[in-house]
Amino acid sequence: GDLLPADGVLIQGNDLKIDESALTGESDHVRKSLDKDPLLLSGTHVMEGSGRMVVTAVGVNSQSGIIFTLLGAAGDDEDDRRDRKGD
């Protein structure tokens, strides 16, 4: 159940299964391997196995950071519209 804090590429893994439902909404665990689907995304959880990764992005540059930034920008637009209606 460890939370991945950064995006990265798997360089070593042993029966690694990831819960990506926070990003995709898909409830099935995703099997990660060096050959197929080695990308690991921040905000996802390790459900089984173990692995090592090379970090490629953190914070606002990670996939979850980009999503949160976009959601925040959408929220700012709504606040601006409300402010204009009140004037």
N, C-alpha and C positions, 0 to 999 in steps of 0.2 A: 503494500500500500504506500510505498514511498512516492512523494510528489516530485516530478522532474522540474527543477527550477530554471532550466535553460533549454534552448533548442540545441540539437547536436546530431552527430552521425555515429552510429554504433560501430565500434572497432573490435569488440569482443563480447560475445553473448552466450548464454547457456539457457535454453528453453525460455526465452524472454517473451512475456505477454504483457501488453499495455492496455489500459482502459483509456480510450480516447473520447469517451462520451462527453466530457466537458467541452470539447471542441467540435465534435461531429454530431453528437446526439445519438450515435450508434452504440447500443448496449453490449455488443459482442466484443470480447477482448481480441486485440490484434497481435498476431504473432510477428515478432521482429527477428530478422536474421541478417547476417552480412550479405547474403546473396539476394534476398528479396526484402524490400522495404526496410532499409537500415536507418531511416530518419526518425528521430525521437523529438517530440514537441513539448515545450514547457506547458505546465498546467495539466498534464496527463499523469496517470498513476501506474506504477509498476505493480502488476498483480501476481505474476509468477516469474521465477527465474532470476537471473542476475546478468549484469553486463557493464561494459565500460564504453564511454562515448567521448568524442572530441566535441567540445562546445563550439557552436557556430554563431549563436546569438543569445543575448541576455536582455532583460528589461524591456524597454519600449521597442527594441529591434527584434524581439522574439515573436512568434506567431500569436501567442496570447497577449503580448504587449501591444501588437498592432491592432488586434481585435478590441482591446480595452480602449485604446486611443481613438479608434473609429467610433465606438459607442459613446465615449465622452464627447467627441465632436458633435455627434447627433444630439446629445443631450444639451449642449451649448446652443445649438441652433433653435431648439424648442424653447429654451429660456429666453433667447433673444426675441422670438416671436411673441411670447407672453408679455415681455417688457414693452414691445411696440404697441400691443393691443391696449395696454394699460395707460399709455400716454395720451 
